[in-house]
Structure formats: structure tokens, C-alpha cells
Amino acid sequence: MQVNNRLFEIVYILMQKRKTTAKELADRFEVSTRTIYRDIEILSGANIPIYATKGKDGGIGLLDEYVLNKTILSEEEQNQILFALQGMKNVKGQEEKDILEKLSILFNKKINDWIKIDFSNWNNIQEERFDIIKSAILNRYLVQFIYYNSNGEESKRIVEPLQIWFKDKSWYLVSYCKLKQDYRIFKIARIKEINMLQEHFERELPKGQKEEKYNFKNISLELEISKEMAYRVYDEFENSEIVKKENGNFIVKVEYPENEWVYDYLLSFGEHIKVIAPNRVKNIIKDKLEKTLKNYL
């Protein structure tokens, strides 16, 4: 460990424990107690109120009122950093929790548990995928996995993972696909048997790229949804154009990427929805309903 890093760690430990011994510090950093005392002299010379006492209850400590100089960040900036980490802690665990705890000590602020976010499902399978993908993105390693597209077709992919998106209730992986030799977006729930390969890549995510680059072809839909589904209309179409008819039904105009998910989503409303436009999507939904009905004849 470099000297500067060790000095910072010593201060951080003392801010947590307030008092320790030279032997404990020496064992932690795998150095001699002489080196620790030399570090204490350096810190003291830098006007950090560190002290050492001898005797039964002696040790190395900091004055109680000491916190690190935080003038580089305003009060608001410190709060925004802690708030951001608070959100990330709820998305993904221990690493962000440790950082949040350290910074709260450095800023001398109590952690305000102001937000609770839970993107998890009823098991930890997706979390395991998330961990592998996150590590691969940060360390720039290729990943390999089996992918099932919206038609249920299976393919083996090796990709350069670039970014994770959370969009419209689902997690996606934006990457450069070796098989297609182009940028692709994969729904993480459809990724199976994922492994991180020990092979580096250097590619960056293109700046200023629009979603169409990743095969998101949007379609404008006009829907009539029955009044019995009012709770879903207000929950799921908050940012869309909504008009309430005299009979209590809703006309909703919304734009979605057109893929199999859209058709399944519309079908989830059952008899409470009617596609007004475009006719092509109306016919697709009609065809799917007819095929479904055949399963019960």
C-alpha cells in the first residue's frame, strides 16, 4: 500500500474507532510499529489533531471534533453524493453500502435513509446476472451467454458490454455483438448461462447515439381502454396523452418500441382494450387472439 493511501486509511480508521494502537495498525497494514509512529508524525505535521498516549488505556486517537476538510464540496454537493449512493445502495448491495458509510463519516453526516428502491424479483437469479454484467462493464471484459429473442429463438452471443439500461420496467444490456458485428440491446431477463471471459476490449459507447441505433423502432398507438382499467391507465400511461370519454373509457395515445413485448403487453389488458390504430397492430393482436382461442377448442 502506498504511503498516502495508508495515511488516509489511518485517519479513516481513527474517525470510525476514535482510538486504536500502533500494533493494531501495524498488523492491519503489514508494516512495523516504527513505520506507524512515523506516519503519526507525518499526520501531526499536516495539522491533523492526532495524538498518542502511553499506559494501560493508551493508544492513538483523534480529537473528537475532527472531520476531514470538506471545503472542496459544498453542503449541497455532499448531500447529492450521499443521496445518489443511497439510491444505488438499494439497487445493488454491499459495495455501495460501504462507500456510503465511509463518505457519511468523512462528511460528518448522519445517513438519512430517505429512499427505498427494489428492482429485484422473487429470486436472486437476475441479481447474479447483474453482478457479472456490472463487473464486466467496469473491468472491460467480454461476456458470453445464451440469448432467447422475442420469438423464443436461441443463440449464443459474445459481446462487449457497454452499459446497463433500466427502461420501461425492464433491465437491458447495451453492447457490441461479435456475432452481428454491430451494437445490440439485450433484455437481461432473456440472458441465460452468462460468463465473463478473461478477454479485454477497448470500445466505448458511441456518444449521441439515439435508441434507434440499438434496434428500438418506435410505433405510435391509439388505444381505447375500458374504465375498469382506470388504475392501470393512470399507473402505466402517466406521460402519455389520455382523454376520458363520456362513457368513462379512456383514449390513450402512446409511443412504444415495436416488438413482441408490445403485443404481449396489449394482450395483458384482455377484453378491456381495443387497438384503434394502426391497423397493422390491430390485425396482429387479432391474429394472436385467434391462435390463443384455438388452444381451447
DAZIFEN-V298101 format. One record per backbone hydrogen bond with DSSP energy under -1.0 kcal/mol. NH is the residue of the N-H (numbers start at 1). CO is the residue of the C=O. Records with the same first field share a line. If there is no record, write none. Layout:
NH=CO / CO
This chain:
6=2
7=3
8=4
9=5
10=6
11=7
12=8
13=9
14=10
15=11
16=12
17=13
18=14
20=60
25=21
26=22
27=23
28=24
29=25
31=26
36=32
37=33
38=34
39=35
40=36
41=37
42=38
43=39
44=40
45=41
47=44
48=43
50=48
51=61
53=59
58=55
59=53
60=20
61=51
62=18
63=49
66=63
73=70
78=74
79=75
80=76
81=77
82=78
83=79
84=80
85=81
86=82
87=83
88=84
89=85
90=86
91=87
92=88
97=93
98=94
99=95
100=96
101=97
102=98
103=99
104=100
105=101
106=102
107=103
109=104
114=112
128=124
129=125
130=126
131=127
132=128
133=129
134=130
135=131
136=132
137=133
138=134
139=135
141=136
142=199
143=159
144=195
145=157
146=192
147=155
148=190
149=153
152=149
155=147
157=145
159=143
160=176
162=174
163=174
165=172
167=170
170=167
172=165
173=186
174=163
175=184
176=160
177=182
178=158
181=177
182=177
184=175
186=173
188=171
190=187
191=188
192=146
195=144
197=142
199=197
201=140
213=210
214=211
215=212
216=211
219=256
221=254
222=277
223=252
224=274
225=250
226=272
229=226
230=227
233=229
234=230
235=231
236=232
237=233
240=237
241=253
243=251
245=249
248=245
250=225
251=243
252=223
253=241
254=221
256=219
258=217
263=259
264=260
265=261
266=262
267=263
268=264
269=266
270=267
272=269
274=224
276=222
277=222
282=278
283=279
284=280
285=281
286=282
287=283
288=284
289=285
290=286
291=287
292=288
293=289
294=290
295=292
296=293
297=294
